[in-house]
């Protein structure tokens, strides 16, 4: 609840309402419209408070930093998915290496050249 979170972090409940209004925090709500903060919300709040208290960042700056942070996390997730795909592809091709035609990136067609008999003198 908002009062418990405000007390826990030594801030005024209006500050939490402001952060919510500005889109920095998005707590869930009960049917009675009471705000409920998850552990993830609290971690985000701690980051916001460190920006404000330690670095003196204003609300607009916080919004930009949080947005950049979310984009970086998404890019990190995409990179991890790509690396996993590459690893799986390498393993698949390594297993197929027993049959070069199946494992080749570009099919290799080898012409069978008959052995040439040396001319007799």
Buried (B, 14 or more C-beta within 10 A) or exposed (E): EBEEBBEEBEBEBEBBBBBBEEEBBBBEEEEEEEBEBEEEBBEBBEBBBEBBEEEEBEBEEBBEBBEEEEEEEEEEEEEEEEEEEEEEEEEEEEEEEEEEEEBEEEEEEEEEEEEEEEEEE
